[in-house]
Amino acid sequence: MCEFCVKHGEGEKWYLQARNYSDDLLSDIRRRRFIEEFVSDTDGLVRANKRLEMLGKAPRLIRSIVGRIVTRKMKKNHFGQVVPIEDIEKIFGFVNSIVRISCICRRVTLGKEKRYCYAVSLGPDGGGLAEIMRGVDNSFINGPDAAENELLTRDEAVAAFREHEREGLCHSVWTFQTPFIAAICNCDRSDCLAMRTTVTHALPVMFRAEYVANIAPQACSGCRSCLSVCQFGAISYSASNKKAVIDQRWCYGCGVCRSVCKTKAIRLEERARVPVAGNLW
């Protein structure tokens, strides 16, 4: 299990602990200030994105040192973890509000309004987090064309996430001053700053899932559909065997590959039970 499960989940999956979504955590002044600055400082994210691109050209030693510093800081402030749809459904089962909001990463990378993020809370109508966001930037919650909060039912949210999977997006939970979990995002490597930072630039700001994927060779038809949706480059194709193959050392365990597998040849296994991936986070 990841270190957050030990620190914030008492040995269980930390993101399935309702207390980590509690509005009581918003009474912390430092956390409220962090959220306000995060929502309002889009220019800061633009600058961070430019620094990230510059760092990619730096010597390996410099990248390694900076990476450790960045990861340590982010674990305290704004860290994520990949979560498969089954556990997303469990989260939606105990939170009391799910609000679809604008994705700040897409604002920075695309300059467009893309509603791939979901604020979650134990409080009604978006809870204290929605109140903070509305106070700073109403469009972050509402978007330019929405007159009211886009408050979803559990079933509506699950349906939306399944549609995101068909788009090839993987799900991830995010803290705002750990361990407070405030948002669930749908990420890809081209537009998501966090995934780009973690996967492309090898500066981890998110954990891999508590699972890894595995393909049953006898069930695989060799259609290669799973290759097109893997954001992590973990799936390849064996021309000799006419089968897809997962390198579990690179797999983040999002489970999105299952959504396009017509023969249901792919399943998720507990990461801890897979020797080659058990200690890879």
C-alpha positions as CSV (number, residue, x, y, z in Angstrom):
1,M,0.0,0.0,0.0
2,C,1.1,3.6,-0.6
3,E,2.5,5.6,2.3
4,F,-0.7,7.7,2.6
5,C,-2.6,4.4,3.5
6,V,-0.3,4.0,6.4
7,K,-0.3,7.6,7.5
8,H,-3.9,8.6,6.8
9,G,-5.8,5.3,6.4
10,E,-4.6,3.2,9.3
11,G,-3.5,0.5,6.9
12,E,-6.6,0.7,4.7
13,K,-7.0,2.6,1.5
14,W,-6.7,6.2,2.6
15,Y,-9.0,7.6,0.0
16,L,-11.9,5.4,1.2
17,Q,-11.8,7.0,4.7
18,A,-14.7,9.4,5.0
19,R,-12.8,11.5,7.5
20,N,-10.4,12.6,4.9
21,Y,-13.3,14.4,3.1
22,S,-14.6,16.1,6.1
23,D,-15.6,19.8,6.0
24,D,-14.1,20.1,9.5
25,L,-10.7,20.1,7.9
26,L,-11.6,23.4,6.2
27,S,-11.5,25.1,9.5
28,D,-7.7,25.2,9.1
29,I,-6.7,28.7,8.0
30,R,-3.6,27.5,6.1
31,R,-5.7,25.0,4.1
32,R,-8.3,27.6,3.2
33,R,-5.6,30.0,2.1
34,F,-4.0,27.3,0.0
35,I,-7.2,26.5,-1.8
36,E,-8.0,30.2,-2.5
37,E,-4.5,30.7,-4.0
38,F,-4.7,27.5,-6.0
39,V,-8.0,28.4,-7.6
40,S,-7.1,32.0,-8.3
41,D,-3.5,31.8,-9.4
42,T,-3.7,30.4,-12.9
43,D,-0.7,32.5,-13.9
44,G,1.3,30.7,-11.2
45,L,0.5,27.4,-12.8
46,V,1.5,28.8,-16.2
47,R,4.9,29.8,-14.8
48,A,5.3,26.4,-13.1
49,N,4.5,24.7,-16.4
50,K,7.2,26.7,-18.2
51,R,9.7,25.9,-15.4
52,L,8.9,22.2,-15.8
53,E,9.7,22.3,-19.5
54,M,13.0,24.1,-18.7
55,L,13.8,21.5,-16.1
56,G,13.5,18.8,-18.7
57,K,16.6,20.2,-20.4
58,A,18.7,20.2,-17.2
59,P,21.3,17.6,-16.3
60,R,20.1,14.4,-14.8
61,L,21.5,15.2,-11.3
62,I,19.8,18.5,-11.2
63,R,16.5,16.9,-12.2
64,S,16.9,14.3,-9.5
65,I,17.5,16.8,-6.8
66,V,14.7,19.1,-7.8
67,G,12.4,16.1,-8.2
68,R,12.9,15.0,-4.6
69,I,12.2,18.5,-3.4
70,V,9.1,18.9,-5.5
71,T,7.7,15.5,-4.5
72,R,8.2,16.1,-0.8
73,K,6.5,19.5,-1.0
74,M,3.6,18.2,-3.0
75,K,2.9,15.3,-0.6
76,K,2.2,18.0,2.0
77,N,0.2,20.3,-0.2
78,H,-1.4,18.8,-3.3
79,F,-0.8,15.2,-4.1
80,G,-2.8,12.6,-5.9
81,Q,-3.4,9.0,-6.5
82,V,-4.7,7.0,-9.4
83,V,-8.0,5.3,-8.5
84,P,-10.0,2.7,-10.6
85,I,-13.7,3.1,-11.3
86,E,-14.7,0.5,-8.6
87,D,-13.2,2.6,-5.8
88,I,-14.5,5.9,-7.4
89,E,-18.0,4.4,-7.0
90,K,-17.3,3.6,-3.4
91,I,-16.3,7.2,-2.8
92,F,-19.5,8.4,-4.4
93,G,-21.3,6.1,-2.1
94,F,-20.4,8.0,1.1
95,V,-19.8,11.6,0.0
96,N,-22.9,13.9,0.2
97,S,-22.3,16.1,-2.8
98,I,-20.5,15.8,-6.1
99,V,-20.1,19.0,-8.1
100,R,-18.6,19.1,-11.7
101,I,-16.2,21.9,-12.0
102,S,-13.8,23.4,-14.5
103,C,-10.4,21.7,-14.8
104,I,-7.6,24.2,-14.0
105,C,-5.0,22.1,-15.8
106,R,-6.9,22.3,-19.1
107,R,-7.3,26.1,-18.5
108,V,-3.5,26.3,-18.5
109,T,-2.6,23.8,-21.1
110,L,-5.5,24.3,-23.6
111,G,-6.9,27.7,-22.6
112,K,-10.3,26.1,-22.7
113,E,-13.1,25.3,-20.3
114,K,-13.1,21.5,-19.8
115,R,-15.3,20.1,-17.0
116,Y,-13.3,17.0,-16.2
117,C,-12.9,17.7,-12.4
118,Y,-15.4,16.9,-9.6
119,A,-15.4,18.5,-6.2
120,V,-16.5,16.0,-3.6
121,S,-17.6,16.8,0.0
122,L,-19.4,15.3,3.0
123,G,-21.4,18.5,3.1
124,P,-24.5,19.3,1.1
125,D,-24.4,21.4,-2.1
126,G,-20.7,21.1,-2.5
127,G,-19.9,21.8,1.1
128,G,-17.4,24.3,2.4
129,L,-15.1,23.7,-0.6
130,A,-17.6,25.0,-3.1
131,E,-18.2,28.0,-0.9
132,I,-14.5,28.9,-0.9
133,M,-14.2,28.4,-4.7
134,R,-17.3,30.5,-5.4
135,G,-15.9,33.3,-3.2
136,V,-12.7,33.4,-5.1
137,D,-13.7,32.6,-8.7
138,N,-17.3,31.8,-9.5
139,S,-16.5,30.5,-13.0
140,F,-14.3,27.7,-11.5
141,I,-17.4,26.0,-10.1
142,N,-20.0,27.3,-12.5
143,G,-18.2,27.6,-15.8
144,P,-18.9,30.4,-18.3
145,D,-22.2,28.9,-19.5
146,A,-23.6,27.5,-16.2
147,A,-26.0,29.6,-14.1
148,E,-25.9,27.2,-11.1
149,N,-23.6,24.6,-9.6
150,E,-23.6,21.4,-11.6
151,L,-24.5,19.2,-8.7
152,L,-24.7,15.5,-9.7
153,T,-26.3,12.5,-8.2
154,R,-24.2,9.4,-7.6
155,D,-25.6,7.7,-10.6
156,E,-25.0,10.7,-12.8
157,A,-21.5,11.0,-11.6
158,V,-20.7,7.3,-12.2
159,A,-22.1,7.6,-15.7
160,A,-20.0,10.6,-16.4
161,F,-16.9,8.8,-15.2
162,R,-17.6,5.8,-17.4
163,E,-17.8,8.1,-20.3
164,H,-14.5,9.7,-19.3
165,E,-13.0,6.1,-19.4
166,R,-14.3,5.7,-22.9
167,E,-12.4,8.9,-23.7
168,G,-9.2,7.2,-22.3
169,L,-9.0,9.4,-19.2
170,C,-7.9,7.9,-15.9
171,H,-9.3,8.9,-12.5
172,S,-7.3,10.4,-9.6
173,V,-8.1,11.8,-6.2
174,W,-6.3,15.0,-5.0
175,T,-5.5,16.6,-1.7
176,F,-5.6,20.2,-0.7
177,Q,-3.2,20.2,2.2
178,T,-3.0,16.4,2.9
179,P,-5.0,14.5,4.0
180,F,-8.0,16.5,3.0
181,I,-9.3,15.1,-0.3
182,A,-11.4,17.7,-2.2
183,A,-11.4,16.7,-5.9
184,I,-11.4,13.8,-8.2
185,C,-10.0,14.4,-11.7
186,N,-9.9,12.7,-15.0
187,C,-6.4,12.9,-16.5
188,D,-4.4,12.3,-19.6
189,R,-0.7,12.8,-20.3
190,S,-1.2,15.5,-23.0
191,D,-3.3,18.0,-21.0
192,C,-3.0,17.2,-17.3
193,L,-0.1,19.0,-15.6
194,A,0.1,16.5,-12.8
195,M,0.3,13.5,-15.1
196,R,2.8,15.3,-17.4
197,T,4.9,16.1,-14.4
198,T,4.8,12.6,-13.0
199,V,5.0,10.4,-16.1
200,T,6.7,12.6,-18.8
201,H,9.2,14.4,-16.5
202,A,9.6,11.8,-13.8
203,L,8.8,14.2,-11.0
204,P,6.2,12.2,-9.0
205,V,3.2,14.3,-7.8
206,M,0.8,11.3,-7.7
207,F,0.9,7.7,-6.5
208,R,0.1,4.8,-8.7
209,A,-3.1,2.9,-7.9
210,E,-3.3,0.2,-5.3
211,Y,-3.7,-2.2,-8.3
212,V,-2.0,-3.3,-11.4
213,A,-3.6,-4.7,-14.6
214,N,-3.1,-8.1,-16.0
215,I,-4.1,-9.6,-19.3
216,A,-5.3,-13.2,-19.7
217,P,-3.5,-14.4,-22.9
218,Q,-6.1,-17.0,-23.7
219,A,-8.8,-14.4,-23.7
220,C,-7.0,-11.6,-25.6
221,S,-8.1,-11.2,-29.2
222,G,-5.1,-9.1,-30.2
223,C,-7.3,-6.2,-31.2
224,R,-4.9,-3.7,-29.6
225,S,-7.6,-1.4,-28.5
226,C,-6.1,-1.3,-25.0
227,L,-2.9,0.2,-26.4
228,S,-4.7,3.3,-27.6
229,V,-6.0,4.3,-24.1
230,C,-3.0,3.5,-21.9
231,Q,-1.7,6.8,-20.7
232,F,1.5,5.3,-19.2
233,G,3.0,3.3,-22.0
234,A,2.6,0.0,-20.1
235,I,0.9,-2.0,-22.9
236,S,2.7,-3.4,-25.9
237,Y,1.8,-5.9,-28.6
238,S,3.5,-9.2,-29.4
239,A,3.6,-9.7,-33.1
240,S,4.6,-13.3,-32.7
241,N,1.8,-14.2,-30.3
242,K,-0.8,-11.7,-31.6
243,K,-1.5,-10.7,-28.1
244,A,-1.3,-7.5,-26.0
245,V,1.1,-7.6,-23.1
246,I,1.2,-5.4,-19.9
247,D,4.5,-4.5,-18.3
248,Q,3.4,-4.3,-14.7
249,R,6.4,-2.2,-13.8
250,W,5.0,0.7,-15.7
251,C,1.3,0.1,-15.1
252,Y,-0.4,2.7,-12.9
253,G,-3.4,0.4,-12.3
254,C,-6.1,2.9,-13.5
255,G,-8.1,0.0,-15.2
256,V,-9.1,2.2,-18.1
257,C,-7.8,-0.4,-20.6
258,R,-10.7,-2.7,-19.4
259,S,-13.3,-0.3,-20.8
260,V,-12.2,-0.9,-24.4
261,C,-11.5,-4.7,-24.1
262,K,-14.3,-6.5,-25.9
263,T,-13.3,-9.9,-24.7
264,K,-12.9,-8.8,-21.0
265,A,-9.4,-10.2,-21.0
266,I,-8.0,-7.6,-18.6
267,R,-8.5,-7.5,-14.8
268,L,-7.0,-5.6,-11.9
269,E,-4.9,-7.3,-9.1
270,E,-3.9,-5.9,-5.8
271,R,-0.5,-4.3,-6.3
272,A,0.9,-5.8,-3.1
273,R,0.4,-9.3,-4.5
274,V,2.4,-8.6,-7.7
275,P,6.1,-9.0,-6.9
276,V,7.5,-6.9,-9.8
277,A,5.1,-3.9,-8.9
278,G,4.5,-4.3,-5.2
279,N,6.9,-1.6,-4.2
280,L,6.5,0.7,-7.1
281,W,4.5,3.9,-6.3
